[in-house]
């Protein structure tokens, strides 16, 4: 487990595969856009996910979010990643836990 704080560089690392079609400057700009839009509770959610080794998806739009995006993780059990205020969607075999 790592004790990394969430920074723009960490966000960039997390989104690199999802946005592999972007050149370096555009990827950095996208990371800055995502990082600056996160609220404090979303930052804490992401830091916990990083500490516990989860990959974070910053593009999830959960129930009743009407297209808004937020950080999320995927896990095998809803109880696997406890975080106060997080929402859970059951996707069949796995769960998406997200912080709207």
C-alpha positions as a printed Julia matrix, in Angstrom:
100×3 Matrix{Float64}:
   0.0    0.0     0.0
   1.23   3.43   -0.86
   0.58   6.6     1.08
   0.48   8.96   -1.9
  -1.48  12.18   -1.84
  -3.67  12.96   -4.79
  -1.89  15.38   -7.08
  -2.32  16.38  -10.71
   0.51  13.97  -11.59
  -1.29  11.07   -9.88
  -4.5   11.93  -11.75
  -2.48  11.99  -14.97
  -1.09   8.53  -14.21
  -4.61   7.22  -13.52
  -6.1    8.58  -16.76
  -3.14   7.84  -19.07
  -4.56   4.56  -20.38
  -8.08   5.91  -20.82
  -6.83   8.93  -22.77
  -3.92   7.24  -24.57
  -4.9    8.99  -27.8
  -3.95  12.41  -26.34
  -0.48  13.85  -26.71
   1.41  14.79  -23.52
   0.29  18.43  -23.31
  -3.38  17.53  -23.83
  -3.14  14.73  -21.27
  -1.63  17.14  -18.77
  -4.41  19.66  -19.45
  -7.09  16.96  -19.0
  -5.48  15.88  -15.71
  -5.49  19.5   -14.52
  -9.15  19.88  -15.51
 -10.13  16.75  -13.57
  -7.94  17.55  -10.56
  -9.22  21.11  -10.2
 -12.86  19.96  -10.36
 -12.59  17.48   -7.46
 -14.23  18.36   -4.16
 -12.47  17.58   -0.83
 -14.5   14.42   -0.17
 -13.72  13.19   -3.7
 -10.02  13.8    -3.09
 -10.18  11.74    0.13
 -12.05   8.99   -1.77
  -9.3    8.93   -4.43
  -6.5    8.94   -1.85
  -8.07   5.93   -0.11
  -8.42   4.15   -3.45
  -4.76   4.83   -4.27
  -3.63   3.6    -0.84
  -5.61   0.4    -1.32
  -4.36  -0.18   -4.88
  -7.53   0.49   -6.88
  -7.54   2.02  -10.34
  -9.68   5.16  -10.41
 -12.01   6.01  -13.26
 -12.78   9.74  -13.3
 -15.48   9.46  -15.96
 -18.22   7.48  -14.21
 -21.75   8.88  -14.27
 -23.91   7.1   -11.72
 -27.61   7.0   -11.03
 -29.35  10.39  -11.0
 -26.16  12.22  -11.99
 -27.59  13.35  -15.35
 -24.27  13.08  -17.19
 -22.06  14.6   -14.48
 -18.78  12.71  -13.98
 -17.12  11.58  -10.76
 -14.33   9.31   -9.49
 -15.15   5.62   -9.15
 -13.57   2.23   -8.55
 -14.64  -1.32   -9.38
 -14.52  -4.1    -6.78
 -15.92  -7.58   -6.18
 -17.89  -6.8    -3.02
 -19.86  -3.74   -1.95
 -18.32  -4.03    1.52
 -14.77  -4.25    0.15
 -14.25  -0.48   -0.02
 -16.06   1.36    2.72
 -16.22   5.12    2.33
 -18.83   7.32    3.99
 -20.97   9.13    1.43
 -20.0    6.91   -1.5
 -22.69   5.42   -3.73
 -22.74   1.87   -5.05
 -24.03   0.44   -8.31
 -24.31  -3.33   -8.7
 -23.13  -4.24  -12.19
 -23.83  -7.98  -11.97
 -20.58  -9.64  -11.01
 -18.86  -6.52   -9.65
 -19.72  -3.27   -7.95
 -18.92   0.3    -8.92
 -18.32   2.51   -5.92
 -18.38   6.17   -6.75
 -18.2    9.54   -5.07
 -20.71  11.95   -6.7
